[in-house]
Amino acid sequence: MDVEQYGGDPGADAEHTGRPQDQVRAEQPPGTGVQRQVPRRPRPGPPHLPPGRRRQHDEREEVFLAVSARHPLGDRTALDLADPGDLDAVTGTPWACCPPGAEPYEALVQTLRARGAEPDVRYLFADHLSQLTLVERGLAVCLTPATARRAAPPGVRFLPFRPALRRDIRAAWLTRGEGPPVRACLAALADAAERVPVRAG
């Protein structure tokens, strides 16, 4: 059974209506007084599903910026990447992230590049706990999905983005192998989503 994760852009609409005004967004390059129309990037979707498999869309969960309580952003309640000050703050600090090619890494890079910025990714770990350990020590910041917040060591704060940054979780499995183990995994995913913290901090 595979669990697929798809990152979202905090600047993307919750629902894309397809109307002409939803196809472009206004962007003003730094240091200019001119706005330009930039096509919206389509919301990432699941790849083609081969025959003999089933997929279930389980949950959409919020993604937070994890920072040390001692970090300059540690006293903030939320971040807006459309705000130049907030954007400078997150690009001017070291990042911990999953390795290149993984969905979290690509989501981070694409989200900041869409705003003309580049993350300073210095630490690569595939698991959230290792990333959060670096955050707690004040060495980096990282993106953390809601379901991973319970693993955080003391001294880590989680700041929501405004608009929210979210990811989708979808589970796929072979139809011929559908049975108690698959149903147990789906139930565990649903249970984890129900028990996630809902507030920053």
Solvent accessible surface area in square Angstrom, and as a share of the most:
residue,aa,sasa,rsa
1,M,89,0.40
2,D,67,0.35
3,V,64,0.37
4,E,38,0.17
5,Q,60,0.27
6,Y,18,0.07
7,G,17,0.16
8,G,10,0.09
9,D,30,0.15
10,P,4,0.02
11,G,31,0.30
12,A,37,0.29
13,D,50,0.26
14,A,66,0.51
15,E,132,0.59
16,H,96,0.43
17,T,73,0.42
18,G,42,0.40
19,R,122,0.45
20,P,110,0.69
21,Q,113,0.50
22,D,16,0.08
23,Q,81,0.36
24,V,57,0.33
25,R,67,0.25
26,A,58,0.45
27,E,35,0.16
28,Q,95,0.42
29,P,38,0.24
30,P,130,0.82
31,G,90,0.86
32,T,61,0.35
33,G,73,0.70
34,V,106,0.61
35,Q,111,0.49
36,R,130,0.47
37,Q,116,0.51
38,V,31,0.18
39,P,98,0.61
40,R,69,0.25
41,R,103,0.37
42,P,118,0.74
43,R,91,0.33
44,P,59,0.37
45,G,43,0.42
46,P,53,0.33
47,P,81,0.51
48,H,160,0.72
49,L,44,0.22
50,P,64,0.40
51,P,128,0.81
52,G,44,0.42
53,R,89,0.32
54,R,118,0.43
55,R,64,0.23
56,Q,72,0.32
57,H,98,0.44
58,D,24,0.13
59,E,64,0.29
60,R,89,0.32
61,E,11,0.05
62,E,42,0.19
63,V,12,0.07
64,F,4,0.02
65,L,0,0.00
66,A,0,0.00
67,V,0,0.00
68,S,1,0.00
69,A,54,0.42
70,R,163,0.60
71,H,33,0.15
72,P,117,0.74
73,L,10,0.05
74,G,5,0.05
75,D,121,0.63
76,R,84,0.31
77,T,106,0.62
78,A,24,0.19
79,L,1,0.00
80,D,52,0.27
81,L,10,0.05
82,A,83,0.65
83,D,63,0.33
84,P,102,0.64
85,G,46,0.44
86,D,9,0.05
87,L,25,0.13
88,D,97,0.50
89,A,33,0.26
90,V,2,0.01
91,T,30,0.17
92,G,69,0.66
93,T,12,0.07
94,P,31,0.20
95,W,4,0.01
96,A,1,0.00
97,C,7,0.04
98,C,9,0.06
99,P,55,0.34
100,P,80,0.50
101,G,63,0.61
102,A,34,0.26
103,E,79,0.35
104,P,38,0.24
105,Y,43,0.16
106,E,58,0.26
107,A,20,0.15
108,L,4,0.02
109,V,8,0.05
110,Q,83,0.37
111,T,8,0.05
112,L,3,0.02
113,R,141,0.52
114,A,20,0.15
115,R,61,0.22
116,G,75,0.72
117,A,16,0.13
118,E,93,0.42
119,P,13,0.08
120,D,51,0.26
121,V,39,0.23
122,R,150,0.55
123,Y,66,0.25
124,L,85,0.42
125,F,79,0.33
126,A,81,0.63
127,D,68,0.35
128,H,47,0.21
129,L,96,0.48
130,S,33,0.21
131,Q,4,0.02
132,L,0,0.00
133,T,44,0.26
134,L,20,0.10
135,V,0,0.00
136,E,48,0.21
137,R,152,0.55
138,G,43,0.42
139,L,82,0.41
140,A,4,0.03
141,V,0,0.00
142,C,0,0.00
143,L,25,0.12
144,T,0,0.00
145,P,5,0.03
146,A,4,0.03
147,T,34,0.20
148,A,16,0.12
149,R,21,0.08
150,R,113,0.41
151,A,54,0.42
152,A,27,0.21
153,P,34,0.21
154,P,120,0.75
155,G,36,0.35
156,V,15,0.09
157,R,59,0.21
158,F,8,0.03
159,L,0,0.00
160,P,6,0.04
161,F,5,0.02
162,R,123,0.45
163,P,84,0.53
164,A,21,0.16
165,L,7,0.03
166,R,103,0.38
167,R,27,0.10
168,D,7,0.04
169,I,15,0.08
170,R,32,0.12
171,A,0,0.00
172,A,1,0.01
173,W,10,0.03
174,L,68,0.34
175,T,59,0.34
176,R,208,0.76
177,G,45,0.43
178,E,71,0.32
179,G,10,0.10
180,P,95,0.60
181,P,102,0.64
182,V,15,0.08
183,R,137,0.50
184,A,63,0.49
185,C,45,0.27
186,L,25,0.13
187,A,61,0.48
188,A,60,0.47
189,L,42,0.21
190,A,42,0.33
191,D,63,0.33
192,A,24,0.18
193,A,21,0.16
194,E,141,0.63
195,R,131,0.48
196,V,28,0.16
197,P,49,0.31
198,V,125,0.72
199,R,189,0.69
200,A,41,0.32
201,G,43,0.41
